[in-house]
């Protein structure tokens, strides 16, 4: 799997656009970024991302259409795993606790019920093993 943790800030921004749009031309990516980045700069970043194995392209008439190679959920899991390993001593419990402390004011009762349901489901999965 490709390593999204070794991307520059701009490369991560481009990947985020591609994950949101699922596929896009260089011009669509440039428009979605919403800041002045030249056409040649966008194309350079796209070429580098393709060389690193993060994206692929297909030809659609005179333009290239780019899309991510790794599904967002797999890339997210990989990135989150790295964050947990790096900042939380490889402890999911510490990471979840920190996340809950950060956002307790924003968590609704429905969110808490959903979290409880997820925990129950994960426990059931563990018990089946």
Buried (B, 14 or more C-beta within 10 A) or exposed (E): EBBBEEBEEBBEBBBEBBBEBEBBBBEBBBEBBEEEBEEEEBBEBBEBBBEBEBBBBEEEEEEBBBBBBBEBEBBEEBBEBEEBEEEBEEEEEEBBEBEEEEEEEEBEEEEEEEEEEEEEEEEEEEEEE
